[in-house]
Structure formats: structure tokens, C-alpha cells
Amino acid sequence: MDSELLVLDDQDIKTVRAPRAIARSLARLFEARGHAWLIPDDDPDFQGQVQVVGNDADAGRIVLDCPDPVVLRHVLAAGEVRIQAVIEGLLSWFYTSDIQAERDGDDCYLNIGYPETMNRLQRRSAFRVDLPPDVPGTLAFCLPDRREVTSGEVVNISATGCAVSFTEKNDPGFAIGDEVNAARLKVSDEIDARLEFIVRNRRPGVGTSVVYGLEFNALPPLDSQAIDRAVMRFQRLRLTRG
């Protein structure tokens, strides 16, 4: 294990304490022109996604675009804000109260100090989160050369795909590499996307059910953003509920 990382109670979550490791991660986030989520600790419903637009390693500060005015007001009023982003494929986050709003003409920026610690979720390149028990999710589609609609229950989801469980009766009998060009993914009231997918794996489910791992294909940008937001929220719920 990397000596710069310390394992927390959840073995999937590690905390970075070394200043150089934190600086390196934030520099990579900026170099990738990545996005970050601003989540007020006292009011998590007011969250906004912004782009990383600057990084000053010497001063130990990173610069973000301003969110919309409602989110900005809550961010500046909050005692502490969670800064969350995907860095090199890993969900990463830290908490800070060191946020300065700056203006350059009509433009607004948030200048944020490097944290002393940063948490990282050590998972696959596209973080996949189980759907909470109270969140319904379905994937419906028509198989080639068939008129009837087949549907399954979404088990987990990431920015790039999902796992879907089918009863024995509804098993579509996919082979690895099969493609479906018209499907509808619905998760609660947060995601309603029409998409294409490729079958990547198959495994036994609970009882006689079967679970297929599906990769999204040709996902429209707005739907991709909605899925990103939902995945981030489900992950935040997971961390909150423990």
C-alpha cells in the first residue's frame, strides 16, 4: 500500500495526508480541466458542479468557476463545504472553510486553499454505486426481432454503465458483446435517459435471477450529466448512512 495513504474504517476509502500527494492530485484535476461538486455541509441539497480553472501550487490554492447564485450564496454562508471530484478515475473529496470569492470584471471565481487531508474512494475507474433500497431503477428495451418490451431492475450504476437484474422468466439471454440500440433507463425522478448499451458480463443474481453488466453507448451529454449527478448523490448517501 502507498505509504502516503491511511486506511479508514471502510477499506475502500483512504485518506491522503501527505501535502505533496494532495498537491499532485489537485494539479492533475486542473490539468484535466475537471469538474468539482460544491456541497455545503449544512445544506447538501444546494450543490453545484463547476469547472476547475486554475491551480497555484506555490500558494497552495485551486481556482474554480462560481456556481449559480443560489448555490454560491449557500456555499459562502456554510461553515464548511465538501469539495468533491473524480480525479484520475477515483472519487475524491475534502472539506474546507477556506473559500474566497473573487471577481474579474463580470467573471466570478472561487479561490480555495489546499486541504490538510483528502479522502479517496479506491474503486474502478468509473465509480459504481449500489442504488439505495428506496430508489427504484429500471432498464427497458426491445430485443432485436421482437416486439415485446423486456425490463430489468437496476442494481448499481456508474457514469459509464450499470448492472441490471432480470428474473429467470425475463432473462434476455444476452451474450457478451451483444448490443442494444434503443433502451430507456429510469432511476427515481433523477434519470430518464434513452440510450444504447453493450453487454460486458453476466453473473448469477439472487435466487434464480441473473445480472448483466452493461456499458452505456452513445449517451447524450445532458443524460450523462444527470447520471453523474445521481451517482454523486447516491455515493454521498452511502457515506452518510455508513
C-alpha positions in Angstrom: 0.0 0.0 0.0 1.2 3.5 -0.8 2.8 5.0 2.3 1.0 8.3 1.7 -2.4 6.7 2.3 -4.0 5.7 5.5 -6.9 3.1 5.6 -10.1 4.3 7.2 -12.8 2.1 8.7 -14.2 1.4 5.3 -11.4 -0.3 3.5 -12.5 1.2 0.2 -11.9 4.7 1.5 -8.4 6.1 2.1 -7.2 9.4 3.3 -4.3 11.3 1.8 -2.3 13.3 4.4 0.9 14.0 2.5 0.9 17.6 1.2 2.8 16.6 -2.0 0.3 13.9 -2.8 -2.7 16.3 -2.3 -1.0 19.0 -4.4 -0.3 16.4 -7.1 -3.9 15.2 -7.2 -5.3 18.8 -7.4 -2.8 19.6 -10.1 -4.0 16.6 -12.2 -7.6 17.7 -11.7 -6.7 21.1 -13.1 -4.7 19.7 -16.0 -7.6 17.5 -17.0 -9.9 20.6 -16.8 -12.0 18.6 -14.5 -15.2 19.5 -12.7 -15.9 19.6 -8.9 -19.0 19.5 -6.8 -19.6 22.1 -4.1 -21.7 20.7 -1.3 -22.5 22.8 1.7 -22.1 20.6 4.8 -25.1 22.2 6.5 -27.4 22.2 3.4 -26.4 19.4 0.9 -29.4 20.0 -1.3 -27.8 23.2 -2.6 -25.0 21.6 -4.6 -23.4 22.8 -7.8 -21.0 21.5 -10.3 -18.2 23.9 -11.5 -15.1 23.6 -13.6 -11.5 23.8 -12.2 -10.0 26.8 -14.0 -6.7 27.5 -12.1 -4.1 26.0 -9.8 -1.4 27.8 -7.9 0.8 25.1 -6.3 3.2 27.6 -4.8 0.4 29.3 -2.9 -1.4 26.1 -2.2 -4.7 27.2 -3.8 -7.0 25.9 -6.6 -9.5 28.1 -8.5 -13.0 27.1 -9.5 -15.7 28.7 -11.5 -18.6 30.2 -9.5 -21.7 28.1 -9.3 -25.1 29.6 -9.9 -26.1 32.5 -7.4 -28.3 30.3 -5.2 -25.6 27.7 -4.7 -22.9 30.4 -4.3 -24.9 32.1 -1.5 -25.2 28.8 0.4 -21.5 27.9 -0.2 -20.3 31.2 1.2 -22.7 31.1 4.2 -21.8 27.5 5.1 -19.4 26.8 7.9 -17.8 24.0 5.8 -18.1 22.9 2.2 -17.4 19.5 0.7 -15.3 19.7 -2.5 -15.9 16.5 -4.5 -14.4 15.4 -7.8 -13.3 12.5 -9.8 -9.5 12.6 -10.0 -7.8 10.0 -12.2 -10.9 7.9 -12.1 -11.2 7.9 -8.3 -14.0 9.7 -6.4 -12.1 12.2 -4.2 -13.3 14.8 -1.7 -12.2 17.1 1.1 -13.8 19.6 3.5 -12.9 23.3 3.7 -13.9 26.6 5.0 -11.1 28.4 3.2 -13.1 29.7 0.3 -12.6 33.2 -1.2 -15.0 34.6 -3.9 -13.1 36.8 -6.4 -14.3 38.9 -9.3 -12.6 39.8 -12.5 -14.9 42.1 -14.4 -18.1 40.2 -15.0 -16.5 36.8 -14.1 -16.6 35.3 -10.7 -14.1 32.7 -9.3 -13.7 30.7 -6.1 -10.2 30.6 -4.7 -9.9 27.6 -2.4 -6.9 26.6 -0.2 -5.4 23.1 -0.4 -6.8 20.9 2.4 -4.7 19.1 5.0 -6.4 15.8 4.2 -8.2 14.4 1.2 -10.3 11.2 1.0 -10.3 8.9 -2.0 -12.5 6.0 -2.8 -10.3 3.2 -4.1 -12.6 1.7 -6.8 -12.7 1.1 -10.5 -12.1 3.8 -13.0 -15.8 4.7 -13.3 -17.1 4.6 -9.7 -20.1 2.3 -9.4 -22.6 2.7 -6.6 -25.5 0.5 -5.5 -28.9 2.0 -5.7 -30.3 2.8 -2.3 -33.2 0.5 -1.3 -35.7 3.3 -1.5 -34.7 4.3 -5.0 -36.4 2.4 -7.9 -34.5 1.9 -11.1 -35.4 0.1 -14.3 -34.0 -0.5 -17.7 -36.4 -1.3 -20.5 -35.8 -2.2 -24.1 -36.9 -4.3 -27.1 -34.8 -7.2 -28.2 -33.9 -7.4 -31.9 -36.6 -9.0 -34.0 -39.1 -9.0 -31.0 -41.9 -6.6 -30.3 -42.4 -7.2 -26.6 -40.6 -4.9 -24.1 -38.2 -6.5 -21.7 -37.2 -4.8 -18.5 -34.9 -5.4 -15.5 -34.1 -3.9 -12.2 -31.1 -1.6 -11.9 -28.8 -2.9 -9.2 -26.0 -0.4 -9.4 -24.9 2.4 -11.7 -21.9 4.5 -12.7 -21.2 7.2 -15.2 -20.4 4.6 -17.9 -22.8 1.7 -17.2 -25.0 -0.2 -14.9 -25.8 -3.7 -13.6 -29.3 -4.9 -14.3 -31.0 -7.9 -12.6 -33.6 -10.0 -14.5 -35.9 -12.7 -13.3 -35.5 -16.1 -14.8 -38.6 -15.5 -16.9 -37.4 -12.2 -18.2 -33.8 -13.2 -18.8 -32.9 -11.7 -22.3 -30.3 -14.4 -22.8 -27.6 -11.9 -23.8 -24.1 -13.0 -24.9 -21.0 -10.9 -24.1 -20.7 -8.2 -26.6 -24.3 -8.0 -27.6 -25.6 -4.5 -28.4 -29.0 -2.9 -27.9 -29.6 0.3 -29.8 -32.7 1.5 -28.1 -33.2 1.4 -24.3 -34.7 3.6 -21.6 -33.1 4.0 -18.2 -35.2 5.4 -15.4 -33.9 5.9 -11.9 -36.4 7.5 -9.5 -37.1 11.0 -10.8 -33.4 11.8 -11.3 -32.6 9.9 -14.5 -34.8 9.3 -17.6 -32.4 8.5 -20.4 -32.8 6.9 -23.8 -29.5 5.2 -24.7 -27.7 2.3 -26.3 -25.7 -0.3 -24.4 -23.2 -3.1 -24.8 -23.3 -6.3 -22.7 -19.9 -6.7 -20.9 -20.5 -9.5 -18.4 -23.1 -11.9 -16.9 -23.3 -13.4 -13.4 -25.8 -15.2 -11.2 -28.1 -13.0 -9.2 -30.2 -13.7 -6.1 -32.1 -16.9 -6.3 -32.8 -17.7 -10.0 -32.2 -14.2 -11.2 -29.3 -13.2 -13.5 -27.4 -9.9 -13.5 -25.8 -8.3 -16.6 -23.1 -5.7 -16.6 -23.9 -3.1 -19.3 -21.8 -0.3 -20.8 -23.6 2.8 -22.0 -23.0 3.7 -25.6 -23.9 6.9 -27.4 -25.1 8.6 -24.2 -26.4 12.2 -24.9 -24.5 14.9 -22.8 -27.5 16.0 -20.8 -28.3 12.4 -19.8 -24.6 11.8 -19.0 -24.7 14.8 -16.6 -27.9 13.6 -15.0 -26.3 10.2 -14.3 -23.2 11.9 -12.9 -25.3 13.9 -10.5 -27.3 10.9 -9.4 -24.1 8.8 -8.8 -22.6 11.5 -6.7 -25.8 11.9 -4.6 -26.0 8.1 -4.1 -22.4 8.0 -3.0 -23.0 10.9 -0.6 -25.9 9.0 0.9 -23.8 5.8 1.2 -21.1 7.7 3.1 -23.7 9.5 5.3 -25.6 6.3 6.2 -22.4 4.3 6.7 
